[in-house]
Amino acid sequence: MPEPVLEVRQLVRHFPVRRGLLRRTVATVKAVDGVSFTLAAGRTLGLVGESGSGKSTLARMLAGIERPTAGQVLVHGEDVARLSRAGRKRLRRDVQMVFQDPYTSLNPRMSVGEIVGEPFAIHRITPAGGRRAAVGELLELVGLEPGHASRYPHQFSGGQRQRIGIARALALRPGILVCDEPVSALDVSVQGQVVNLLQDLQEELGLSYLFVAHDLGVVRHIAHEVAVMYLGHVVEHGPSGDVYDDARHPYTRALLSAAPVPDPAVRFAPAGDAGRGDGAITLEGEPPSPTNPPAGCVFHTRCPLARALGSEAADGALAGETAVLTGERPGGGHHVPERCARTAPVLEPRAACHFARSVPAAVKVES
Amino acid sequence: MRVRKAGGTGPEGTGRAAAERDGRTASSRAPLLEVRDLAVEFRTAEGTVRAVDGLSYRVDAGRTLAVVGESGSGKSVSSLAVMGLLPDGARVSRGQVLLAGEDLLTLSRREHRDRCGDRVAMVFQDALAALNPVHTVGYQLTEALRARRGLSRRDAARRAVELLDLVRVPNARGRVKDHPHQFSGGMRQRVMIAIALAMDPDVLIADEPTTALDVTVQAQVLRLLAEIQAERRMGLVLITHDLGVVAGVADDVTVMYAGRVVERAPVRDTFRAPAHPYTRALLRSIPSAASGGPQGADARRPRLSVIPGRPPSPAALPAGCAFHPRCDLAGDLCRSERPPLTTALTTQPHDDASSYPRASACHFAAEVLASHDVPAAASGRPRPTGRRDARETEEPTDA
C-alpha cells in the first residue's frame, strides 16, 4: 500500500441554524458527522452519496474552504489545524480544488491567462521561465492552446471551461486534487473527455484524487476506492470493484439498484411487474433532515433490511434480537431490530451495518 | 433482503377514464399526438437560427416515446412548440402538430393553448421554478379545474387531495395547504405531475422530469410515471439526455442532434444495434456502474470511449451531415450532402414490434447497423483518445 498523502480522522462539520433577533442557535445541521479515511499517493477515492449526504462539505473541508468543527485533516502526516498561518498556506498549495460548475467558477472579467496564473500571484511565486510561459504549459497540459490565454471564459464551451479550471488547480503543482462533481454539468459526449484527461494527468503527474460525484458509473470508472456517504456518515468504504459488485451495506445496494442502466431489459416498471429483477430495491421516502438525524444507525428509518429483520424480531423469530417501533411519524411506524435504532454501527470491516453479514450475496444485473 | 415495490392502486375513476380513452383511440385509430416535419426558428442578433429542423414523431395510447439529445439539440424547444409556449422571437416555420387529427398550428395561439390545456399536459425539470411560490399547492392543483370545468371550491379541495394521493404524497389531506417551498425536490416533482394529471390528459410531455433529483428519488418518480401511464393508457413523451432513463422507461426513441432527428426506433432495437454513428458513440460513452473500472493497482487503466469535439452551434451548422466533424465514419459524401432520414432499414422482428419503423439519417446506416457492436460492454474499452484529440477538434466558440 502506497503511503497516505491525505488522512482524515473523525472529521465533523456542524452548521448552527440561527433564528430571531438575537441570532440564537435553534438547531444544528450535522453535515459531516465523524468521517475517517486515508488517500494514498497516485490513487483515486470516489465519494458518492445523494444531496445532503455531506460529500461536498467534506470536500470543501479538505480543500481548506471550510473549517472542521472537530477532527483532523492530515496532509503528508501534518495536522492542518496545528500549523501556523504561513504553514497552512504552504500546505494549501498541495491540495487544490476543481469545482462543479464551469460557468460560475471562472471570473468572466478575467482572461484565461489571468485565471490560470492567479495562483502564482496569490502565493507570490515566479515559476521558472516566467508566469506567461508557465500558463502556456498548463494550458497545453489540459489540451488547450497557449494562445487561448488572451481569451475570456465566455468564448469557451463547458468542457473547455472545465479544462481551464483544471489548469488553474494544477498551477502550483499540487499532489492532491479535490474534484467536486467535475463532470456533472457537462453533456455526456463531453464528460468522457474530461474524465479521460483527469486519468491522463493522474498517470503523468502522480496525482491523488478525491473525486466527489453522484454518477455511480463515472465513479466506478475512475476510482480505485469508493466511500458511500449517507447523512454525514460513511456507510461503506472499500475497493471500488468490491463495493460495486458485492455491496455490503443496504444503502449502497439501494443506491446501485436505483441507478439507471443503459439496457432496455432493466426497466423502471410499475409495481407488480418483474421490472428490474430480484435485486431491485426501491427506497421509500427521502433522507431525513441532517438537523435531526435518526439515533442509532442513521439509515434505519428507511432500511429495507432493518424492516425485514425487525418484523422477524417482533415475531420472536430472530434469536437474540428485540424489535422496536420506528418511523417518521409517531404511531405510524414499523419494527426494526433494537440495535439499529439505538447503537451507531462502526465501519468495520467495510460496511457500517449491524447486519452486514445478513445482506444476501449480490444479485448481478446481467446486461 | 426483501424486494419492496411501491404499491397501491390509483383512485377510483381512472379505470373509467382509461376505458373511455381506449374507445376513442380504437374508433379513430389515429395516434394521440403526431408531429410532422416541425421546424422552429429563433430570430437573433446574428440572424435567423433554426433550432429544430424537420422533427417528426408520434405517440400512441399507453406508449412512451423518449426524445433524446444533448443541450442545444432542440429537444426542449420542440416540446414548447407543441404546447404553443414558444418564447418571443421564436416561431414555427414549418410542419404540423396533430392532436387527434387536428393541426394545432393552424389555430390561433389562444385556441392552440386551449386544446392543449384539455388534452396535453407538461411537466418541467425545475419544479421550484414552475410552481407559484405564493399559492398553496392545493390551489395550484385545481386552478385549471376551477377555471375550465367550473368546479366548486369544495369539489376542488376534494379533488386536490385525490391528486396528491394519486402521486403518493404522504398525508395528502394535510399537505394541500402547504406552499411549494415546504416540499422536498422529489415531492415537488410529484406535485408537478399531479397538476399535469388534473385535467386527465391524453398525452403527458415530461421535459427532463428527474434530472434535478437524486437517483433513489429519480427511481421512485420514474416508477410512479410508469404506473400512472399504465393505469390511464396515456401517451408519454419523455424528453431527456439520459440514455439510462430512456432504457428504463421508454418504448420508442427519437434521437436528436443539432435540431434534426438522426435516428428513431423501438428502444430495444436502438440499444441492441444503433443505426446512427452518433447514437452508437453516445451509448459507448456511458461509463457503466455494472462493470469496468480500475483493475490492477498499477496497470494503465482503460479510458472512456469519447466523442471528440462538441455539438455544433445551431448558428453555424457544418455542411452536409451535422455530425460529420465528430464522426469516425465520415467520408466525402457526408461533408457535402445531408443524409435524409431513411426508413429502409431491416431489423430483426420481435414481439415488441411497434408502429415505430426504424429510421436513420446516415449515408452509412446499413454499415453501422451491420457492424452490430454491442455497446453495453464497450464502456471500458481502451481507446487512443484524450486531450490531444480534444485539441485537434475543439475550437473556441468564436474561432
Interface residues (C-beta under 8 A of the other chain):
Chain A: T44 E50 S51 L141 V142 G143 L144 E145 H148 R151 H154 Q155 F156 S157 G159 Q160 R163 D187 V188 S189 V190 Q191 G192 Q193 V195 N196 L197 Q199 D200 E203 H214 D215 L216 G217 V218 R220 H221 I222 A223 H224 S240 G241 Y244 P250 R253 A254 L255 L256 S257 A258 A259 P260 V261 P262 D263 P264 V266 R267 F268 A269 P270 A271 G272 G275 D278 G279 A280 I281 T282 L283 E284 G285 E286 P304 L305 R307 A308 V359 P360 K364 V365 S367
Chain B: M1 R2 V3 R4 K5 A6 G7 G8 E70 S71 P170 S184 G185 G186 M187 D214 V215 T216 V217 Q218 A219 Q220 L222 R223 A226 E227 A230 E231 H241 D242 L243 G244 V245 V246 A247 G248 V249 V267 R268 F271 A281 L282 L283 S285 I286 P287 S288 A289 A290 S291 G292 G293 P294 Q295 A297 R300 R301 R303 L304 S305 V306 I307 P308 R310 P311 R326 P375 A376 A377 S379 G380 T385 G386 R387 R388 D389 A390 R391 E394 P396 T397 D398
